[in-house]
Amino acid sequence: MAKRLILGLLYLGWGWWLAIPNDKLKVVFCNVGQGDAALVSKGYFQLLLDTGPAKGGVEKCLGQEMPLGDKKIEVVIISHEDSDHSGALASLEKSYKVEKFYSNNLYYNDSLEYGGIVFKVLYPDRGLLDRDNDSIAGLLKYRGMSFLFTGDNDLVVEESILNRMVGERGVDVLKVSHHGSKSANGEKWLATVAPKWAVVSVGKNNYGHPDAGVLANLEKQGIIVKRTDKSGNIVFEEK
């Protein structure tokens, strides 16, 4: 069962009407097992950040959350090439038309804007080749709502991102980095970013994710934690 959060109001349930498009923002963290996939939707505009692993279930999520009959994704961003973030891309492109695709070609200070939705890239810098620490990280904003996406970046990168977010602290939703790994999600980071909600996209616990210490830090900061392995698709909707 998906969890739907409407500006702090938790709603649990299914409904065919949810697939009817409207002009309000919806951000869905898809349950794709051990991987990442997030759908940003507004009317017939769709932006997908990562696809999750092959056979992880992203197409099922899109079928539930995109408008009925819509087989076009306007923008796909792959944060980095690890299979748990990009593995479903090939099969996805057989089922959906992708208009614009970004991977290894978005850098700090780049910005994408669509119908009032702004995705501001905070990382990586140009020329960086570290497989995990070149993940595209960005802040998505729309009408005062904010979502911070971090890929698999680590503690060092978190410090760099903080230096680039002066005046942008206090986000609504944080996508917890690297599935809750202890290599990221430091106490200073969580206290400074100060999200209302933190989403952990995680599956079967083969890698120690999420780390117990990270979960304790989130609890210490009073951050509401939602996990795809426990809640399924996690949906944030504009009122």
N, C-alpha and C positions, 0 to 999 in steps of 0.2 A: 504494500500500500504506500502510495506516495505521500509525502508530507508537504503541505502547502502553507507558506507563511506570508501573511499579507500585512506588511509593515508592523510586525509584532504580534499579529493575531494568528494563532496556529489553527489551521483547519485540516482535518484528515478526511480523505475520501476521494472517490472517483466520480467522473461524470462526463458523458459525451459532450456536454456543452462546453467543457474546458477546451475543446479543439476548435471552437468557433473563434475566428480572429477578431480582435478588437485593437484599438490604438493604444492600449496600455502595455507597459513594459512587463515582461515575464522572463525570469532567469531560472533555468532548470539545471541542476547538477544531476546528471544522469547516473543511474546505478549501472556501472559497467564493470563491476568487480574490481580487481586490483588495477586501477587505471584512472584516467581523468577524461571527462567529456562534459562540457557545459554549453547549453543552448541559450542564446539571448534572442528573444522574440518580441516583435512589436508589429502587430498586424501581419502583413505578408512579408515582412523583413525578418530574415533569420541569420544569425551569426553563430557559428559553432567553433568553440575553442577546444581543440583536441577531439579525438574520436574514440579514445579508449582502445583496448586490445582487440584483435580479430576475434569475432564471436563473443564479444563482451556484452552485446545487447544495445549498442547505441541506436541501431535502426528501430528497435522496439520502442525506445524512449522517444525518438523523433516522431514515430507514428502516433504516439499518445499525446504529444505536446505541441506538434506543429499543426497549423490549420488543416482541416480535412481536405484532402486532394492536393495539397501543396507539395510538389516534388522538386522544389528549387531552394537551394541554400545560397543566399547572396554572398556570404563571406565565410571561408574556413580559415582558421589560424591554427597551425600546429606549433605548439610551444617549443618542442624539440623532438628529435627523431626516435626516441626510445619507443619500443613497440607498445608499451602500455599507454602511450599517448597518441600514437599514430597508426597502430596496427589495423584498424578498421577502415582506413582511408580508401583502400582499393575497392572493397566491396561497397562502401558508401557511394563512391562515384559511379557505380553501376546502377544504383537505385535513384540517385538524386543528381540534378544538374547543379554544379558548383560554379558560380559566376566569377568569384575572385578567390585566389588561394595565396596564403602567406606562410612561408616556412623559411627560416634562416634569412629573411629579407625584411625584417622589422627591427628597428634599433631605437635606443634611447632618444627621446624627443620627437620620434615619429608619432603621428596621431591619425586615427581614422574616425570619420564622423558620418553618421547616417540618421537622418530624421531626428536630430537632437541627441542621439546616443553618441557619446564620445568615448573612444578607447585610446587612452594616452599611454604610450609605451615608456616604461621606466627602466627596462633592462632587456637585452644586453647592450654593451658597447659594440661598436663596429670592430670586426676582426677577432672577436673572442671565439675560441675553438673548443673550450671545455664542454664535454658532452652533456653533463647535467647542468653545469653552471653557465650555460648559454641559453637557458630557457627564457623564452619571451615572457616577461612579467609586465602587467599593465593594470591601470586603474580605469574601470568602466564607470561612467557617470551619466545620469539622466535625471533631470528635474530634482536635483538635490539628493538622489539616491546614489550610492557608491558601492562598487564591488571590486575587490583587489584580488587579482589572479597572479600566482607566483610560480607556476610550473614546478620544477624539482630543484630550485635554487637553494643554496645553503646559508649558513649563518653569516658568512662573509658578504654574500650578495645582499642579504637582508640589511646589513649596515649601509651598503651603497644605496639601496632603495630608500631607506629612511632619510638619507641626506638629500634625496631628490624629491621628497614628499613634504617639504616645509610648506605649511599652510594647507596640507591635504590630510591631516591626521584625523582620526576618528571616523573610519569607514563603517558602513553598515554591515557588509559581509566580507569575510576573508576566506578565500579558498586556501586551506592549510597546505603549506608546501610539502612536497614529496610524501604525500599520504600520511603525514604525521610523524615523519622520521625525526629522530633526535639530532640529525645532522643540520636541522633547520628549526624554525619555530622557537627562537630564543625568548627568554623572559622579557628582555628589554624590547625586543621587536613587538611582542604581543601587547605590552603595556603602552607602547608609543602609538602603534597603529590603532589600538583600542576598538576592535570591532564589536558590534552588538552580537553578531553571530559568527561562528566559525564552522565551515563545512569541511569534513574529512571524507575524501573520495577514496574508498578502500574496499578490498575484498577479503578473501580468505587470508588469514594471518600467516603467510609464509615468510615474511620478512621482518616480523616484529612491529608491524604498523597497525595502528598508531602507537607510538611509544608512550608508556605509562607516565613518564616524566612530562612529556608534552601535554598530555591530557590533564595532568595535575596543574601545570602552569596555566592552562586555559581556565580551569575551574578557579584557580587562585585569583585570576583577573576578572572573574564574574562574567565570562563570555559564554554564551549559549552555544553548545556544541551539537551539531547534527552530523550523522554518519550515514553514508549510503548503504553500508552493509547492514545497518539496523533499520533504516527508514525507507530504503528504496530511493526512487527519484525524489529530490528535494527541490521544492518550487517556491520561489519568491515572486510575489505578484504586486504590482502597483494597485493602490486602492482606486 
